[in-house]
């Protein structure tokens, strides 16, 4: 699927997924309201990001989905000053989408 990214046409190839950058790793607030500084040592933490483009061989992920992925398994790319992440479909751990109610689990593992 070709995706219009800030006026720049991008055509993803093969099984690639392009997501909008999840943002900088900064301070976070827990659900209980506790401020967790960026310097806090945490274990392996997965990230969510919005899909903005998919290649023709991607079977499960669609533009507009939120995907869960391992931050270490990514390639950062800057397009017209905005940060994006490029990954393979197999690097996606889960998908959050309104259409997940139509399937058994909604997860792609």
Phi and psi restraints in degrees (value plus and minus 20) as a CYANA .aco file:
   2 UNK   PHI    -103.0   -63.0
   2 UNK   PSI     116.9   156.9
   3 UNK   PHI    -141.8  -101.8
   3 UNK   PSI     113.7   153.7
   4 UNK   PHI    -105.0   -65.0
   4 UNK   PSI      88.4   128.4
   5 UNK   PHI    -130.4   -90.4
   5 UNK   PSI      81.1   121.1
   6 UNK   PHI      34.8    74.8
   6 UNK   PSI      20.4    60.4
   7 UNK   PHI      63.5   103.5
   7 UNK   PSI     -20.3    19.7
   8 UNK   PHI    -129.8   -89.8
   8 UNK   PSI      91.4   131.4
   9 UNK   PHI     -89.1   -49.1
   9 UNK   PSI     106.6   146.6
  10 UNK   PHI    -138.9   -98.9
  10 UNK   PSI     107.6   147.6
  11 UNK   PHI    -134.5   -94.5
  11 UNK   PSI      93.5   133.5
  12 UNK   PHI     -98.1   -58.1
  12 UNK   PSI     126.7   166.7
  13 UNK   PHI    -132.5   -92.5
  13 UNK   PSI     134.7   174.7
  14 UNK   PHI      35.0    75.0
  14 UNK   PSI    -145.2  -105.2
  15 UNK   PHI    -126.1   -86.1
  15 UNK   PSI       9.7    49.7
  16 UNK   PHI    -105.2   -65.2
  16 UNK   PSI     127.2   167.2
  17 UNK   PHI    -146.6  -106.6
  17 UNK   PSI     110.2   150.2
  18 UNK   PHI    -129.0   -89.0
  18 UNK   PSI     104.7   144.7
  19 UNK   PHI    -142.3  -102.3
  19 UNK   PSI     131.3   171.3
  20 UNK   PHI     -92.2   -52.2
  20 UNK   PSI     115.4   155.4
  21 UNK   PHI     -68.1   -28.1
  21 UNK   PSI     117.8   157.8
  22 UNK   PHI     -96.3   -56.3
  22 UNK   PSI     -20.9    19.1
  23 UNK   PHI      74.5   114.5
  23 UNK   PSI     148.5   188.5
  24 UNK   PHI     -91.5   -51.5
  24 UNK   PSI     132.4   172.4
  25 UNK   PHI    -100.9   -60.9
  25 UNK   PSI      76.0   116.0
  26 UNK   PHI    -141.0  -101.0
  26 UNK   PSI    -180.4  -140.4
  27 UNK   PHI     -83.2   -43.2
  27 UNK   PSI     124.4   164.4
  28 UNK   PHI    -145.5  -105.5
  28 UNK   PSI     140.1   180.1
  29 UNK   PHI    -139.0   -99.0
  29 UNK   PSI     110.2   150.2
  30 UNK   PHI     -93.1   -53.1
  30 UNK   PSI     148.8   188.8
  31 UNK   PHI     -84.3   -44.3
  31 UNK   PSI     -42.6    -2.6
  32 UNK   PHI    -105.6   -65.6
  32 UNK   PSI     -21.1    18.9
  33 UNK   PHI      72.9   112.9
  33 UNK   PSI     -11.6    28.4
  34 UNK   PHI    -103.5   -63.5
  34 UNK   PSI     109.8   149.8
  35 UNK   PHI     -99.5   -59.5
  35 UNK   PSI     104.4   144.4
  36 UNK   PHI    -129.2   -89.2
  36 UNK   PSI      92.2   132.2
  37 UNK   PHI     -88.3   -48.3
  37 UNK   PSI     136.7   176.7
  38 UNK   PHI     -82.3   -42.3
  38 UNK   PSI     -44.6    -4.6
  39 UNK   PHI    -103.6   -63.6
  39 UNK   PSI     -24.3    15.7
  40 UNK   PHI     -86.1   -46.1
  40 UNK   PSI     117.0   157.0
  41 UNK   PHI    -100.6   -60.6
  41 UNK   PSI      96.6   136.6
  42 UNK   PHI    -143.5  -103.5
  42 UNK   PSI     137.1   177.1
  43 UNK   PHI     -91.5   -51.5
  43 UNK   PSI    -189.2  -149.2
  44 UNK   PHI     -79.4   -39.4
  44 UNK   PSI     101.5   141.5
  45 UNK   PHI    -142.7  -102.7
  45 UNK   PSI     103.9   143.9
  46 UNK   PHI    -100.8   -60.8
  46 UNK   PSI     139.6   179.6
  47 UNK   PHI    -146.6  -106.6
  47 UNK   PSI     133.0   173.0
  48 UNK   PHI    -123.6   -83.6
  48 UNK   PSI     125.7   165.7
  49 UNK   PHI    -172.6  -132.6
  49 UNK   PSI     138.3   178.3
  50 UNK   PHI    -111.5   -71.5
  50 UNK   PSI     114.0   154.0
  51 UNK   PHI     -98.2   -58.2
  51 UNK   PSI     108.9   148.9
  52 UNK   PHI    -136.6   -96.6
  52 UNK   PSI     -28.7    11.3
  53 UNK   PHI    -185.4  -145.4
  53 UNK   PSI     127.3   167.3
  54 UNK   PHI    -157.8  -117.8
  54 UNK   PSI     131.1   171.1
  55 UNK   PHI    -101.3   -61.3
  55 UNK   PSI     149.2   189.2
  56 UNK   PHI     -88.2   -48.2
  56 UNK   PSI     -40.9    -0.9
  57 UNK   PHI    -115.6   -75.6
  57 UNK   PSI     -13.9    26.1
  58 UNK   PHI     -99.1   -59.1
  58 UNK   PSI     105.9   145.9
  59 UNK   PHI    -121.4   -81.4
  59 UNK   PSI     -49.6    -9.6
  60 UNK   PHI    -130.7   -90.7
  60 UNK   PSI     -55.2   -15.2
  61 UNK   PHI    -108.1   -68.1
  61 UNK   PSI     119.3   159.3
  62 UNK   PHI    -146.3  -106.3
  62 UNK   PSI     137.9   177.9
  63 UNK   PHI     -79.3   -39.3
  63 UNK   PSI     113.7   153.7
  64 UNK   PHI      80.7   120.7
  64 UNK   PSI     -36.4     3.6
  65 UNK   PHI     -90.0   -50.0
  65 UNK   PSI     136.0   176.0
  66 UNK   PHI    -121.2   -81.2
  66 UNK   PSI     109.9   149.9
  67 UNK   PHI    -140.4  -100.4
  67 UNK   PSI     127.9   167.9
  68 UNK   PHI    -124.2   -84.2
  68 UNK   PSI     109.3   149.3
  69 UNK   PHI    -166.7  -126.7
  69 UNK   PSI     143.2   183.2
  70 UNK   PHI    -104.3   -64.3
  70 UNK   PSI     101.9   141.9
  71 UNK   PHI     -80.5   -40.5
  71 UNK   PSI     -44.5    -4.5
  72 UNK   PHI     -94.0   -54.0
  72 UNK   PSI     -42.6    -2.6
  73 UNK   PHI    -116.7   -76.7
  73 UNK   PSI      28.2    68.2
  74 UNK   PHI    -157.6  -117.6
  74 UNK   PSI     140.9   180.9
  75 UNK   PHI    -144.0  -104.0
  75 UNK   PSI     101.6   141.6
  76 UNK   PHI    -104.3   -64.3
  76 UNK   PSI     121.9   161.9
  77 UNK   PHI    -161.2  -121.2
  77 UNK   PSI     121.0   161.0
  78 UNK   PHI    -127.6   -87.6
  78 UNK   PSI     106.7   146.7
  79 UNK   PHI    -144.0  -104.0
  79 UNK   PSI      95.5   135.5
  80 UNK   PHI      28.9    68.9
  80 UNK   PSI      26.4    66.4
  81 UNK   PHI      62.3   102.3
  81 UNK   PSI     -21.2    18.8
  82 UNK   PHI    -131.0   -91.0
  82 UNK   PSI     121.1   161.1
  83 UNK   PHI    -106.0   -66.0
  83 UNK   PSI     110.4   150.4
  84 UNK   PHI    -148.3  -108.3
  84 UNK   PSI     143.8   183.8
  85 UNK   PHI    -143.2  -103.2
  85 UNK   PSI     112.5   152.5
  86 UNK   PHI    -130.8   -90.8
  86 UNK   PSI     111.4   151.4
  87 UNK   PHI    -170.4  -130.4
  87 UNK   PSI     148.9   188.9
  88 UNK   PHI    -107.4   -67.4
  88 UNK   PSI     134.2   174.2
  89 UNK   PHI     -78.9   -38.9
  89 UNK   PSI     -55.2   -15.2
  90 UNK   PHI     -87.4   -47.4
  90 UNK   PSI     -35.0     5.0
  91 UNK   PHI    -104.8   -64.8
  91 UNK   PSI     -23.9    16.1
  92 UNK   PHI    -104.8   -64.8
  92 UNK   PSI     107.1   147.1
  93 UNK   PHI    -110.4   -70.4
  93 UNK   PSI     -53.1   -13.1
  94 UNK   PHI    -176.3  -136.3
  94 UNK   PSI     138.9   178.9
  95 UNK   PHI    -147.7  -107.7
  95 UNK   PSI     110.9   150.9
  96 UNK   PHI    -128.7   -88.7
  96 UNK   PSI      95.9   135.9
  97 UNK   PHI    -173.8  -133.8
  97 UNK   PSI     131.7   171.7
  98 UNK   PHI     -83.8   -43.8
  98 UNK   PSI     -44.5    -4.5
  99 UNK   PHI    -102.3   -62.3
  99 UNK   PSI     -22.5    17.5
 100 UNK   PHI     -83.5   -43.5
 100 UNK   PSI     -41.3    -1.3
 101 UNK   PHI     -84.7   -44.7
 101 UNK   PSI     -37.2     2.8
 102 UNK   PHI    -104.0   -64.0
 102 UNK   PSI     -31.8     8.2
 103 UNK   PHI    -134.5   -94.5
 103 UNK   PSI     154.1   194.1
 104 UNK   PHI     -87.8   -47.8
 104 UNK   PSI     -72.8   -32.8
 105 UNK   PHI    -137.0   -97.0
 105 UNK   PSI     -48.1    -8.1
 106 UNK   PHI      57.4    97.4
 106 UNK   PSI     -15.1    24.9
 107 UNK   PHI    -129.5   -89.5
 107 UNK   PSI     125.9   165.9
 108 UNK   PHI    -137.5   -97.5
 108 UNK   PSI      84.7   124.7
